[in-house]
Amino acid sequence: MPFFSKKIRKKPARLFFATDLHGSERTYRKFINAGKFYEVDILVMGGDITGKLLIPVIKEGSGYRATLQGRSEHLSSEVELQGLLERLGTLGFYHKIMDEEEFRAAQSAPSVIEALFHKLARQRLEAWVDLAETRLKGTGIKCFVTGGNDDDPQVLQVMHRSGTESFFACEGQVAAIDDDHTMISVGFSTPTPWNTPREITDEKLGAMIEEMVAKVPDLSRAIFNFHDPPVDSSLDTCPMLDWDKDPPQPVIQGGQMVMHAAGSKSVRRAIETYKPMLGLHGHIHESQSVAKIGRTTCINPGSEYGEGILRGCLVTFVDGEIQGFQMTSG
Protein backbone atom coordinates (compact mmCIF):
# COMPACT_ATOMS: atom_id res chain seq x y z
CA MET A 1 0.00 0.00 0.00
CA PRO A 2 1.56 3.29 -1.06
CA PHE A 3 2.08 6.02 1.49
CA PHE A 4 1.29 9.60 0.70
CA SER A 5 2.63 12.63 2.53
CA LYS A 6 1.59 16.21 2.27
CA LYS A 7 4.25 18.68 1.24
CA ILE A 8 5.11 20.90 4.17
CA ARG A 9 4.05 24.44 3.36
CA LYS A 10 6.47 27.13 4.41
CA LYS A 11 5.27 30.11 6.36
CA PRO A 12 5.46 33.27 4.19
CA ALA A 13 7.90 35.95 5.29
CA ARG A 14 6.62 39.47 6.02
CA LEU A 15 8.75 42.50 5.23
CA PHE A 16 8.13 46.19 5.91
CA PHE A 17 9.97 48.69 3.71
CA ALA A 18 10.35 52.45 4.15
CA THR A 19 12.86 54.95 2.81
CA ASP A 20 13.98 58.59 2.75
CA LEU A 21 13.46 59.51 6.42
CA HIS A 22 16.13 62.25 6.23
CA GLY A 23 16.85 62.37 9.94
CA SER A 24 13.22 62.62 11.13
CA GLU A 25 13.11 61.39 14.72
CA ARG A 26 9.35 60.79 14.82
CA THR A 27 9.29 58.95 11.50
CA TYR A 28 12.21 56.70 12.47
CA ARG A 29 10.54 55.73 15.75
CA LYS A 30 7.42 54.81 13.79
CA PHE A 31 9.58 52.71 11.48
CA ILE A 32 11.13 50.74 14.32
CA ASN A 33 7.73 50.30 16.00
CA ALA A 34 6.27 49.06 12.69
CA GLY A 35 8.09 45.76 13.22
CA LYS A 36 5.86 44.71 16.10
CA PHE A 37 2.79 46.64 14.94
CA TYR A 38 2.62 44.89 11.56
CA GLU A 39 4.02 41.60 12.93
CA VAL A 40 6.80 41.44 10.35
CA ASP A 41 9.97 39.40 10.23
CA ILE A 42 12.10 41.95 8.40
CA LEU A 43 12.44 45.74 8.42
CA VAL A 44 14.27 47.44 5.54
CA MET A 45 15.25 51.11 5.47
CA GLY A 46 16.17 52.09 1.93
CA GLY A 47 18.43 55.12 2.19
CA ASP A 48 18.69 58.89 2.78
CA ILE A 49 18.56 58.40 6.53
CA THR A 50 20.46 61.50 7.70
CA GLY A 51 19.13 65.06 7.98
CA LYS A 52 19.68 67.99 5.66
CA LEU A 53 20.08 71.07 7.90
CA LEU A 54 21.71 72.31 11.10
CA ILE A 55 19.69 75.01 12.88
CA PRO A 56 21.54 77.26 15.36
CA VAL A 57 19.48 78.20 18.42
CA ILE A 58 20.93 81.40 19.90
CA LYS A 59 20.65 82.39 23.53
CA GLU A 60 19.54 86.00 24.01
CA GLY A 61 18.83 87.28 27.51
CA SER A 62 16.45 84.90 29.23
CA GLY A 63 15.21 83.43 25.93
CA TYR A 64 16.31 82.09 22.57
CA ARG A 65 15.92 82.83 18.88
CA ALA A 66 16.15 80.67 15.78
CA THR A 67 15.40 80.95 12.09
CA LEU A 68 13.33 78.07 10.75
CA GLN A 69 12.20 77.80 7.14
CA GLY A 70 12.78 81.51 6.56
CA ARG A 71 10.90 82.61 9.67
CA SER A 72 12.56 84.11 12.74
CA GLU A 73 11.21 82.66 16.00
CA HIS A 74 11.73 84.10 19.49
CA LEU A 75 11.27 81.76 22.44
CA SER A 76 10.71 83.14 25.91
CA SER A 77 10.56 79.92 27.95
CA GLU A 78 12.08 76.45 28.23
CA VAL A 79 8.69 74.98 27.28
CA GLU A 80 8.73 76.91 24.00
CA LEU A 81 12.32 75.84 23.44
CA GLN A 82 11.45 72.17 23.88
CA GLY A 83 8.55 72.60 21.46
CA LEU A 84 10.94 74.00 18.85
CA LEU A 85 13.47 71.21 19.35
CA GLU A 86 10.73 68.60 18.89
CA ARG A 87 9.68 70.28 15.63
CA LEU A 88 13.28 70.28 14.44
CA GLY A 89 13.55 66.59 15.25
CA THR A 90 10.41 65.78 13.27
CA LEU A 91 11.70 67.78 10.31
CA GLY A 92 14.96 65.82 10.49
CA PHE A 93 17.04 68.91 11.28
CA TYR A 94 19.89 69.02 13.79
CA HIS A 95 20.33 71.84 16.27
CA LYS A 96 23.00 73.46 18.38
CA ILE A 97 22.29 75.87 21.24
CA MET A 98 24.95 78.60 21.34
CA ASP A 99 25.50 82.17 22.44
CA GLU A 100 25.82 85.12 20.07
CA GLU A 101 29.62 85.02 20.07
CA GLU A 102 29.71 81.32 19.19
CA PHE A 103 27.13 81.92 16.45
CA ARG A 104 29.12 84.71 14.80
CA ALA A 105 32.33 82.69 15.00
CA ALA A 106 30.64 79.71 13.35
CA GLN A 107 29.21 81.91 10.59
CA SER A 108 32.73 82.89 9.54
CA ALA A 109 34.09 79.31 9.55
CA PRO A 110 32.29 76.98 7.09
CA SER A 111 34.62 74.10 7.97
CA VAL A 112 33.57 74.35 11.63
CA ILE A 113 29.89 74.24 10.65
CA GLU A 114 30.48 71.18 8.43
CA ALA A 115 32.35 69.36 11.20
CA LEU A 116 29.55 70.15 13.68
CA PHE A 117 26.91 68.96 11.21
CA HIS A 118 28.69 65.63 10.73
CA LYS A 119 29.16 65.22 14.49
CA LEU A 120 25.45 65.75 15.19
CA ALA A 121 24.45 63.47 12.31
CA ARG A 122 26.67 60.70 13.65
CA GLN A 123 25.26 61.13 17.16
CA ARG A 124 21.67 60.81 15.92
CA LEU A 125 22.49 57.79 13.80
CA GLU A 126 24.27 56.11 16.72
CA ALA A 127 21.19 56.77 18.87
CA TRP A 128 19.04 55.20 16.15
CA VAL A 129 21.12 52.03 16.18
CA ASP A 130 20.75 51.91 19.98
CA LEU A 131 16.99 52.40 19.70
CA ALA A 132 16.63 49.56 17.18
CA GLU A 133 18.68 47.24 19.37
CA THR A 134 16.58 48.12 22.43
CA ARG A 135 13.12 48.01 20.84
CA LEU A 136 13.72 44.87 18.76
CA LYS A 137 15.71 42.88 21.31
CA GLY A 138 14.35 39.35 21.65
CA THR A 139 11.73 39.77 18.89
CA GLY A 140 13.67 38.01 16.15
CA ILE A 141 12.95 40.96 13.83
CA LYS A 142 15.91 41.89 11.65
CA CYS A 143 16.36 45.54 10.67
CA PHE A 144 18.46 46.16 7.55
CA VAL A 145 19.54 49.75 6.79
CA THR A 146 21.42 51.29 3.89
CA GLY A 147 22.46 54.83 3.10
CA GLY A 148 21.34 56.91 0.14
CA ASN A 149 22.81 59.59 -2.10
CA ASP A 150 22.21 62.30 0.55
CA ASP A 151 24.18 60.48 3.26
CA ASP A 152 27.81 61.38 3.88
CA PRO A 153 30.10 58.29 3.90
CA GLN A 154 31.80 59.43 7.13
CA VAL A 155 28.44 59.57 8.91
CA LEU A 156 27.31 56.18 7.61
CA GLN A 157 30.34 54.49 9.18
CA VAL A 158 28.73 54.59 12.64
CA MET A 159 26.11 52.06 11.49
CA HIS A 160 28.76 49.39 11.03
CA ARG A 161 28.71 48.10 14.57
CA SER A 162 29.80 44.56 15.43
CA GLY A 163 27.78 42.30 17.71
CA THR A 164 24.34 43.76 16.99
CA GLU A 165 21.33 41.49 17.39
CA SER A 166 18.72 43.36 15.34
CA PHE A 167 20.26 46.28 13.41
CA PHE A 168 22.42 45.53 10.37
CA ALA A 169 24.12 47.94 7.96
CA CYS A 170 23.67 46.03 4.71
CA GLU A 171 25.03 48.17 1.88
CA GLY A 172 27.54 46.46 -0.37
CA GLN A 173 26.75 43.04 1.10
CA VAL A 174 24.71 39.99 0.18
CA ALA A 175 22.45 39.93 3.24
CA ALA A 176 20.61 36.76 4.17
CA ILE A 177 17.26 38.16 5.24
CA ASP A 178 15.89 34.68 6.06
CA ASP A 179 16.79 31.05 5.31
CA ASP A 180 15.70 31.26 1.66
CA HIS A 181 16.15 34.82 0.41
CA THR A 182 19.00 37.30 0.03
CA MET A 183 19.16 41.05 -0.54
CA ILE A 184 21.74 43.29 -2.17
CA SER A 185 21.75 47.02 -1.45
CA VAL A 186 23.17 50.00 -3.36
CA GLY A 187 22.57 53.51 -2.00
CA PHE A 188 24.28 55.64 -4.65
CA SER A 189 22.27 57.60 -7.21
CA THR A 190 22.78 59.16 -10.59
CA PRO A 191 23.54 62.94 -10.62
CA THR A 192 21.02 65.41 -9.16
CA PRO A 193 20.87 69.23 -9.27
CA TRP A 194 21.93 69.33 -5.60
CA ASN A 195 25.32 67.64 -5.93
CA THR A 196 24.72 65.31 -2.98
CA PRO A 197 27.56 63.31 -1.36
CA ARG A 198 27.01 59.97 -3.11
CA GLU A 199 26.26 60.60 -6.76
CA ILE A 200 27.89 58.71 -9.61
CA THR A 201 27.30 58.30 -13.33
CA ASP A 202 24.72 55.78 -14.46
CA GLU A 203 27.53 53.75 -16.00
CA LYS A 204 29.37 53.50 -12.67
CA LEU A 205 26.11 52.66 -10.90
CA GLY A 206 25.59 49.84 -13.40
CA ALA A 207 29.10 48.50 -12.78
CA MET A 208 28.50 48.60 -9.02
CA ILE A 209 25.27 46.65 -9.45
CA GLU A 210 26.92 44.04 -11.68
CA GLU A 211 29.62 43.47 -9.05
CA MET A 212 26.94 42.87 -6.42
CA VAL A 213 24.76 40.65 -8.63
CA ALA A 214 27.69 38.31 -9.28
CA LYS A 215 27.69 37.38 -5.58
CA VAL A 216 23.98 36.45 -5.35
CA PRO A 217 23.46 32.67 -5.02
CA ASP A 218 19.90 32.57 -6.45
CA LEU A 219 18.59 35.62 -8.27
CA SER A 220 15.04 34.26 -8.39
CA ARG A 221 14.97 34.58 -4.57
CA ALA A 222 16.76 37.92 -4.45
CA ILE A 223 15.72 41.43 -3.42
CA PHE A 224 17.34 44.39 -5.16
CA ASN A 225 17.37 47.20 -2.56
CA PHE A 226 18.53 50.02 -4.85
CA HIS A 227 17.92 53.61 -3.72
CA ASP A 228 17.64 54.88 -7.28
CA PRO A 229 14.42 53.64 -8.96
CA PRO A 230 14.32 52.14 -12.46
CA VAL A 231 13.75 54.69 -15.21
CA ASP A 232 10.31 54.98 -16.84
CA SER A 233 8.69 52.79 -14.22
CA SER A 234 6.19 55.18 -12.53
CA LEU A 235 8.44 54.93 -9.45
CA ASP A 236 10.59 57.80 -10.74
CA THR A 237 8.14 60.47 -11.97
CA CYS A 238 8.90 63.96 -10.68
CA PRO A 239 9.00 67.61 -11.83
CA MET A 240 11.70 68.43 -14.36
CA LEU A 241 14.09 70.99 -12.87
CA ASP A 242 16.12 73.79 -14.42
CA TRP A 243 19.62 73.02 -13.11
CA ASP A 244 20.94 76.44 -14.20
CA LYS A 245 18.92 78.25 -11.52
CA ASP A 246 19.95 78.45 -7.86
CA PRO A 247 18.10 76.81 -6.27
CA PRO A 248 16.87 74.60 -9.14
CA GLN A 249 13.34 75.51 -10.23
CA PRO A 250 10.59 73.41 -11.86
CA VAL A 251 10.30 73.78 -15.63
CA ILE A 252 6.95 75.31 -16.60
CA GLN A 253 5.48 74.98 -20.09
CA GLY A 254 2.06 76.26 -21.07
CA GLY A 255 1.36 77.07 -17.43
CA GLN A 256 1.92 73.45 -16.42
CA MET A 257 4.78 71.85 -14.52
CA VAL A 258 6.73 69.47 -16.76
CA MET A 259 7.04 65.97 -15.32
CA HIS A 260 9.68 63.44 -16.36
CA ALA A 261 11.29 60.12 -15.46
CA ALA A 262 14.35 60.67 -13.25
CA GLY A 263 15.32 57.07 -12.53
CA SER A 264 18.30 55.01 -13.56
CA LYS A 265 18.70 53.12 -16.82
CA SER A 266 21.22 50.80 -15.17
CA VAL A 267 18.81 49.86 -12.40
CA ARG A 268 16.09 49.04 -14.92
CA ARG A 269 18.48 47.04 -17.07
CA ALA A 270 19.59 44.99 -14.06
CA ILE A 271 15.99 44.22 -13.11
CA GLU A 272 15.05 43.24 -16.67
CA THR A 273 18.18 41.08 -17.04
CA TYR A 274 18.30 39.27 -13.70
CA LYS A 275 14.59 39.15 -12.80
CA PRO A 276 14.83 39.35 -8.99
CA MET A 277 11.80 38.59 -6.84
CA LEU A 278 11.48 42.16 -5.52
CA GLY A 279 12.84 45.65 -6.12
CA LEU A 280 12.86 48.18 -3.25
CA HIS A 281 13.45 51.80 -4.25
CA GLY A 282 13.11 55.40 -3.04
CA HIS A 283 14.86 58.68 -3.87
CA ILE A 284 11.83 60.24 -5.59
CA HIS A 285 9.64 61.20 -2.62
CA GLU A 286 6.53 62.16 -4.59
CA SER A 287 6.42 59.02 -6.73
CA GLN A 288 4.69 56.47 -4.52
CA SER A 289 4.00 53.51 -6.78
CA VAL A 290 4.17 49.76 -7.39
CA ALA A 291 5.17 48.50 -10.82
CA LYS A 292 5.83 45.16 -12.47
CA ILE A 293 8.96 44.87 -14.58
CA GLY A 294 8.77 41.35 -15.97
CA ARG A 295 8.35 39.03 -12.98
CA THR A 296 9.77 41.61 -10.57
CA THR A 297 7.53 43.61 -8.24
CA CYS A 298 9.13 47.05 -7.81
CA ILE A 299 8.07 49.39 -4.99
CA ASN A 300 8.62 53.02 -4.05
CA PRO A 301 6.54 53.83 -0.93
CA GLY A 302 7.25 57.57 -1.22
CA SER A 303 8.18 59.84 1.68
CA GLU A 304 6.50 62.51 3.82
CA TYR A 305 9.12 62.49 6.57
CA GLY A 306 8.86 66.24 7.30
CA GLU A 307 5.26 65.79 8.40
CA GLY A 308 6.21 62.95 10.71
CA ILE A 309 4.29 60.56 8.44
CA LEU A 310 5.75 57.12 7.81
CA ARG A 311 4.98 55.84 4.33
CA GLY A 312 5.86 52.21 3.81
CA CYS A 313 4.94 48.97 2.15
CA LEU A 314 4.22 45.54 3.61
CA VAL A 315 5.35 42.67 1.39
CA THR A 316 4.62 38.96 1.89
CA PHE A 317 6.67 36.35 0.02
CA VAL A 318 7.65 32.69 0.04
CA ASP A 319 9.90 30.50 -2.13
CA GLY A 320 10.89 33.40 -4.38
CA GLU A 321 7.32 34.49 -5.11
CA ILE A 322 5.49 37.63 -3.96
CA GLN A 323 2.23 36.66 -2.27
CA GLY A 324 0.95 40.19 -1.73
CA PHE A 325 1.77 43.80 -0.84
CA GLN A 326 0.05 46.72 0.85
CA MET A 327 1.01 50.38 0.96
CA THR A 328 0.79 51.94 4.42
CA SER A 329 0.74 55.47 5.82
CA GLY A 330 0.62 56.65 9.41
C-alpha positions as CSV (number, residue, x, y, z in Angstrom):
1,M,0.0,0.0,0.0
2,P,1.6,3.3,-1.1
3,F,2.1,6.0,1.5
4,F,1.3,9.6,0.7
5,S,2.6,12.6,2.5
6,K,1.6,16.2,2.3
7,K,4.3,18.7,1.2
8,I,5.1,20.9,4.2
9,R,4.0,24.4,3.4
10,K,6.5,27.1,4.4
11,K,5.3,30.1,6.4
12,P,5.5,33.3,4.2
13,A,7.9,36.0,5.3
14,R,6.6,39.5,6.0
15,L,8.8,42.5,5.2
16,F,8.1,46.2,5.9
17,F,10.0,48.7,3.7
18,A,10.4,52.4,4.1
19,T,12.9,54.9,2.8
20,D,14.0,58.6,2.8
21,L,13.5,59.5,6.4
22,H,16.1,62.2,6.2
23,G,16.9,62.4,9.9
24,S,13.2,62.6,11.1
25,E,13.1,61.4,14.7
26,R,9.3,60.8,14.8
27,T,9.3,59.0,11.5
28,Y,12.2,56.7,12.5
29,R,10.5,55.7,15.7
30,K,7.4,54.8,13.8
31,F,9.6,52.7,11.5
32,I,11.1,50.7,14.3
33,N,7.7,50.3,16.0
34,A,6.3,49.1,12.7
35,G,8.1,45.8,13.2
36,K,5.9,44.7,16.1
37,F,2.8,46.6,14.9
38,Y,2.6,44.9,11.6
39,E,4.0,41.6,12.9
40,V,6.8,41.4,10.4
41,D,10.0,39.4,10.2
42,I,12.1,41.9,8.4
43,L,12.4,45.7,8.4
44,V,14.3,47.4,5.5
45,M,15.3,51.1,5.5
46,G,16.2,52.1,1.9
47,G,18.4,55.1,2.2
48,D,18.7,58.9,2.8
49,I,18.6,58.4,6.5
50,T,20.5,61.5,7.7
51,G,19.1,65.1,8.0
52,K,19.7,68.0,5.7
53,L,20.1,71.1,7.9
54,L,21.7,72.3,11.1
55,I,19.7,75.0,12.9
56,P,21.5,77.3,15.4
57,V,19.5,78.2,18.4
58,I,20.9,81.4,19.9
59,K,20.6,82.4,23.5
60,E,19.5,86.0,24.0
61,G,18.8,87.3,27.5
62,S,16.5,84.9,29.2
63,G,15.2,83.4,25.9
64,Y,16.3,82.1,22.6
65,R,15.9,82.8,18.9
66,A,16.1,80.7,15.8
67,T,15.4,81.0,12.1
68,L,13.3,78.1,10.7
69,Q,12.2,77.8,7.1
70,G,12.8,81.5,6.6
71,R,10.9,82.6,9.7
72,S,12.6,84.1,12.7
73,E,11.2,82.7,16.0
74,H,11.7,84.1,19.5
75,L,11.3,81.8,22.4
76,S,10.7,83.1,25.9
77,S,10.6,79.9,28.0
78,E,12.1,76.4,28.2
79,V,8.7,75.0,27.3
80,E,8.7,76.9,24.0
81,L,12.3,75.8,23.4
82,Q,11.4,72.2,23.9
83,G,8.6,72.6,21.5
84,L,10.9,74.0,18.9
85,L,13.5,71.2,19.4
86,E,10.7,68.6,18.9
87,R,9.7,70.3,15.6
88,L,13.3,70.3,14.4
89,G,13.6,66.6,15.3
90,T,10.4,65.8,13.3
91,L,11.7,67.8,10.3
92,G,15.0,65.8,10.5
93,F,17.0,68.9,11.3
94,Y,19.9,69.0,13.8
95,H,20.3,71.8,16.3
96,K,23.0,73.5,18.4
97,I,22.3,75.9,21.2
98,M,25.0,78.6,21.3
99,D,25.5,82.2,22.4
100,E,25.8,85.1,20.1
101,E,29.6,85.0,20.1
102,E,29.7,81.3,19.2
103,F,27.1,81.9,16.5
104,R,29.1,84.7,14.8
105,A,32.3,82.7,15.0
106,A,30.6,79.7,13.4
107,Q,29.2,81.9,10.6
108,S,32.7,82.9,9.5
109,A,34.1,79.3,9.5
110,P,32.3,77.0,7.1
111,S,34.6,74.1,8.0
112,V,33.6,74.3,11.6
113,I,29.9,74.2,10.6
114,E,30.5,71.2,8.4
115,A,32.3,69.4,11.2
116,L,29.6,70.1,13.7
117,F,26.9,69.0,11.2
118,H,28.7,65.6,10.7
119,K,29.2,65.2,14.5
120,L,25.5,65.8,15.2
121,A,24.4,63.5,12.3
122,R,26.7,60.7,13.7
123,Q,25.3,61.1,17.2
124,R,21.7,60.8,15.9
125,L,22.5,57.8,13.8
126,E,24.3,56.1,16.7
127,A,21.2,56.8,18.9
128,W,19.0,55.2,16.2
129,V,21.1,52.0,16.2
130,D,20.8,51.9,20.0
131,L,17.0,52.4,19.7
132,A,16.6,49.6,17.2
133,E,18.7,47.2,19.4
134,T,16.6,48.1,22.4
135,R,13.1,48.0,20.8
136,L,13.7,44.9,18.8
137,K,15.7,42.9,21.3
138,G,14.3,39.3,21.7
139,T,11.7,39.8,18.9
140,G,13.7,38.0,16.1
141,I,13.0,41.0,13.8
142,K,15.9,41.9,11.6
143,C,16.4,45.5,10.7
144,F,18.5,46.2,7.6
145,V,19.5,49.7,6.8
146,T,21.4,51.3,3.9
147,G,22.5,54.8,3.1
148,G,21.3,56.9,0.1
149,N,22.8,59.6,-2.1
150,D,22.2,62.3,0.6
151,D,24.2,60.5,3.3
152,D,27.8,61.4,3.9
153,P,30.1,58.3,3.9
154,Q,31.8,59.4,7.1
155,V,28.4,59.6,8.9
156,L,27.3,56.2,7.6
157,Q,30.3,54.5,9.2
158,V,28.7,54.6,12.6
159,M,26.1,52.1,11.5
160,H,28.8,49.4,11.0
161,R,28.7,48.1,14.6
162,S,29.8,44.6,15.4
163,G,27.8,42.3,17.7
164,T,24.3,43.8,17.0
165,E,21.3,41.5,17.4
166,S,18.7,43.4,15.3
167,F,20.3,46.3,13.4
168,F,22.4,45.5,10.4
169,A,24.1,47.9,8.0
170,C,23.7,46.0,4.7
171,E,25.0,48.2,1.9
172,G,27.5,46.5,-0.4
173,Q,26.7,43.0,1.1
174,V,24.7,40.0,0.2
175,A,22.5,39.9,3.2
176,A,20.6,36.8,4.2
177,I,17.3,38.2,5.2
178,D,15.9,34.7,6.1
179,D,16.8,31.1,5.3
180,D,15.7,31.3,1.7
181,H,16.2,34.8,0.4
182,T,19.0,37.3,0.0
183,M,19.2,41.0,-0.5
184,I,21.7,43.3,-2.2
185,S,21.8,47.0,-1.4
186,V,23.2,50.0,-3.4
187,G,22.6,53.5,-2.0
188,F,24.3,55.6,-4.6
189,S,22.3,57.6,-7.2
190,T,22.8,59.2,-10.6
191,P,23.5,62.9,-10.6
192,T,21.0,65.4,-9.2
193,P,20.9,69.2,-9.3
194,W,21.9,69.3,-5.6
195,N,25.3,67.6,-5.9
196,T,24.7,65.3,-3.0
197,P,27.6,63.3,-1.4
198,R,27.0,60.0,-3.1
199,E,26.3,60.6,-6.8
200,I,27.9,58.7,-9.6
201,T,27.3,58.3,-13.3
202,D,24.7,55.8,-14.5
203,E,27.5,53.7,-16.0
204,K,29.4,53.5,-12.7
205,L,26.1,52.7,-10.9
206,G,25.6,49.8,-13.4
207,A,29.1,48.5,-12.8
208,M,28.5,48.6,-9.0
209,I,25.3,46.7,-9.5
210,E,26.9,44.0,-11.7
211,E,29.6,43.5,-9.1
212,M,26.9,42.9,-6.4
213,V,24.8,40.7,-8.6
214,A,27.7,38.3,-9.3
215,K,27.7,37.4,-5.6
216,V,24.0,36.4,-5.3
217,P,23.5,32.7,-5.0
218,D,19.9,32.6,-6.4
219,L,18.6,35.6,-8.3
220,S,15.0,34.3,-8.4
221,R,15.0,34.6,-4.6
222,A,16.8,37.9,-4.5
223,I,15.7,41.4,-3.4
224,F,17.3,44.4,-5.2
225,N,17.4,47.2,-2.6
226,F,18.5,50.0,-4.8
227,H,17.9,53.6,-3.7
228,D,17.6,54.9,-7.3
229,P,14.4,53.6,-9.0
230,P,14.3,52.1,-12.5
231,V,13.8,54.7,-15.2
232,D,10.3,55.0,-16.8
233,S,8.7,52.8,-14.2
234,S,6.2,55.2,-12.5
235,L,8.4,54.9,-9.4
236,D,10.6,57.8,-10.7
237,T,8.1,60.5,-12.0
238,C,8.9,64.0,-10.7
239,P,9.0,67.6,-11.8
240,M,11.7,68.4,-14.4
241,L,14.1,71.0,-12.9
242,D,16.1,73.8,-14.4
243,W,19.6,73.0,-13.1
244,D,20.9,76.4,-14.2
245,K,18.9,78.2,-11.5
246,D,19.9,78.4,-7.9
247,P,18.1,76.8,-6.3
248,P,16.9,74.6,-9.1
249,Q,13.3,75.5,-10.2
250,P,10.6,73.4,-11.9
251,V,10.3,73.8,-15.6
252,I,6.9,75.3,-16.6
253,Q,5.5,75.0,-20.1
254,G,2.1,76.3,-21.1
255,G,1.4,77.1,-17.4
256,Q,1.9,73.4,-16.4
257,M,4.8,71.8,-14.5
258,V,6.7,69.5,-16.8
259,M,7.0,66.0,-15.3
260,H,9.7,63.4,-16.4
261,A,11.3,60.1,-15.5
262,A,14.3,60.7,-13.3
263,G,15.3,57.1,-12.5
264,S,18.3,55.0,-13.6
265,K,18.7,53.1,-16.8
266,S,21.2,50.8,-15.2
267,V,18.8,49.9,-12.4
268,R,16.1,49.0,-14.9
269,R,18.5,47.0,-17.1
270,A,19.6,45.0,-14.1
271,I,16.0,44.2,-13.1
272,E,15.1,43.2,-16.7
273,T,18.2,41.1,-17.0
274,Y,18.3,39.3,-13.7
275,K,14.6,39.2,-12.8
276,P,14.8,39.3,-9.0
277,M,11.8,38.6,-6.8
278,L,11.5,42.2,-5.5
279,G,12.8,45.6,-6.1
280,L,12.9,48.2,-3.3
281,H,13.5,51.8,-4.3
282,G,13.1,55.4,-3.0
283,H,14.9,58.7,-3.9
284,I,11.8,60.2,-5.6
285,H,9.6,61.2,-2.6
286,E,6.5,62.2,-4.6
287,S,6.4,59.0,-6.7
288,Q,4.7,56.5,-4.5
289,S,4.0,53.5,-6.8
290,V,4.2,49.8,-7.4
291,A,5.2,48.5,-10.8
292,K,5.8,45.2,-12.5
293,I,9.0,44.9,-14.6
294,G,8.8,41.3,-16.0
295,R,8.4,39.0,-13.0
296,T,9.8,41.6,-10.6
297,T,7.5,43.6,-8.2
298,C,9.1,47.0,-7.8
299,I,8.1,49.4,-5.0
300,N,8.6,53.0,-4.0
301,P,6.5,53.8,-0.9
302,G,7.3,57.6,-1.2
303,S,8.2,59.8,1.7
304,E,6.5,62.5,3.8
305,Y,9.1,62.5,6.6
306,G,8.9,66.2,7.3
307,E,5.3,65.8,8.4
308,G,6.2,62.9,10.7
309,I,4.3,60.6,8.4
310,L,5.7,57.1,7.8
311,R,5.0,55.8,4.3
312,G,5.9,52.2,3.8
313,C,4.9,49.0,2.1
314,L,4.2,45.5,3.6
315,V,5.3,42.7,1.4
316,T,4.6,39.0,1.9
317,F,6.7,36.4,0.0
318,V,7.6,32.7,0.0
319,D,9.9,30.5,-2.1
320,G,10.9,33.4,-4.4
321,E,7.3,34.5,-5.1
322,I,5.5,37.6,-4.0
323,Q,2.2,36.7,-2.3
324,G,0.9,40.2,-1.7
325,F,1.8,43.8,-0.8
326,Q,0.1,46.7,0.8
327,M,1.0,50.4,1.0
328,T,0.8,51.9,4.4
329,S,0.7,55.5,5.8
330,G,0.6,56.6,9.4
